[in-house]
Amino acid sequence: MPAFSDPSDHQAADQALLQPPLQNDSSAPSQPPLRLGVMASGNGSNFEALATAIEAGTLHAELVLLIVNNPGCGAVARAERLQIPHKVVDHRRWTIREELDQELVRTFQAASVDAVVMAGWMRIVTPVLIHAFADRLLNIHPSLLPSFRGLDAIGQALKAGVCISGCTVHLVSEELDAGPILAQAAVPVLDTDDHASLAERIHRQEHRLLPHAVQLAASRWTQG
Ligand code: GRF
């Protein structure tokens, strides 16, 4: 039976699931802004959510470089509009994953980034990238991990018939979608949901969660 079958309950349920409200880290401005690199493959709405949070002062960071693997993807258009430096590292130019990741490491290190966010990077990454940014490589995933790791997490959740799904920001480890969890937001799955409607509701929460999680990680790093 669906957890939220009465439409009048949906808004309240949504609110309840998102408690407690996400807080800003008031100690952050005493530190220099975090130099952030971002990796994206597609639309780039989470990348833009980071830019919006920085502009709003809720994330104390600077978007130093966006790397995309798909030339002409939505993230590039957003970077151009927002005037954020971006570079295409097209995975089709490499047959060996480690060599692609070596290029990513070189490019981010040349830009002196402090940390890297995988915001919809649709490639498996290797220890080359993971170890170069040990504990400073973050990923956002559209499920409540550890449920529904891997591809099409939203489809997996619908197929399983769960009543609650959500999104997770975690540190990247060698096992896919299994690194330490930094923050999560829950999203109700409605009995009327299809893939598009659930994806849209999860995306809305991702845009809140990702800047919060990055700020949380940054404050831990600066506290040593
Ligand atoms: C998000 O749902 C994220 O969880 C997943 O890829 C999607 C990227 O969306 N890893 P966008 O490109 O940021 O709009």
Residues whose N, C-alpha, C, O or C-beta is under 5 A from the ligand:
A	BS01	GRF	G42 N43 G44 S45 N46 F47 A119 G120 I140 H141 P142
